[in-house]
Amino acid sequence: MRPWVHQSELVEIFTIFVNSLPNFLEAVLGTFVITGNLFLLKRRVKVMEKLNDQTIYLIATLAAAVYVILQEFKIHNLGGANTYDPYDVVASIIGLITVFTILKLNGFLVNTTSL
């Protein structure tokens, strides 16, 4: 889709959206994966049993934020060859805020200790 967007003369906001969407999705999916892994560890590691769900959501979001933001500023290159774009940073932050909000709302709706 990106080549088509770059070749067409679309509104700039659409081009920014298409280029930054992967960063948004990386933040969202990465946080969900880390959250799931932390809940698995909570079941298996005695020390982590004491962590409540809200703490796990916060740790997962912060861990994803460190990974995503450091990648955007080229401090590491684990996600491939990146080029700095301030819109990508904004999309990542919006993704992190979105997923944290979803996790917090889920925490109020579902008791994960019974899962």
N, C-alpha and C positions, 0 to 999 in steps of 0.2 A: 504494500500500500504506500510505503514511503516514496518509492520512485515516482509513482503516479502523482502523489501530492506535490512533490518538488517540481514536476514538469508542468502541472496545471497552475493556473493563476487563480488560486483560491484565496479566500480571506486569510490573512496572516494568523489569526487566532486558531483556525482549523489546522494549519501547518504546525503550529506550536503544540496543539493538542495531540496530533498524531505522533510527533517526534518525542513528546514527553510521556505519553501513555505507558510505554514499557517501564519507565522509572516509577510511576505510580503503582503499577501492578507488581513490580519487584518488591516495593515496600510492603504492600498488602500481603502478597503471598508469602514473602519471607517471614513476616511477623507471625502469620498463621502457622507456618511450619515450625518456627522456633517455639511458639506456644504449645503446639502438640508435643514436641519433643520434651519440653519442660514438664508437661503433665505426665508423660511416660516416666521420666526420671523421678518425679514426685512419688509415683507408685513403687518404684524400685529402690530408691536411695533413702535410707532412713533419715538422714539429716534434712532432706527436702520435704519430708512429710509435714513439717511445721509451717511451710509456706502456704499462705492463703491464696485463693484464686486471683485476687486483685494484685497481689505482689507478683505473681507469675505473669500476669498481663503486662505489668510495668516493666519487668525484667526483659520480657520478650520484645516489647516495643523499643526499649533502649538498646538492646543488642542489635536489632534490625537497623535502628537509626545509626548506630556507630558504623555498621557495615556499609549501609547505603550512602551516608553522607561522606565518609572517608573515600569511598569509591568515586563519588562525584568530584571531589577535590583532588583526585589522582594520588591519594596517599597510598593506596594499594590498587592493584590491577586484577583482582581475583575474578571479576565479572567480565573480563574482556577489555578490548581497546576502547576506552571512553574518551570522548571529547567534552570539555567543560562547557556547560550551558546553564545559565542561571535558571532557566525555565525547568530544566530537569531537577534541579535542587528543590525548587518550589513544588513540583509534582511529587517528588519523594516525600517532602514534609507533609503535603496534603494527604498522601497515601498513609503515612504513619499516624496522623491524627485521625483519619477515617477508621483505620483498623483498630486503633486503641478505643475509639468510641464504640465500635461494634462489639469489641470484647467486653468492655465495661457494661454495655446494655445486656449482653448475653449473660454476664455474671449475675445480673439481677433477675434474669428470666429463667435460668437453668442452674440447678445445683450440680456442679461437676463432680462433687465428691461421691455422688451416687452412681456415676457412670463407670 
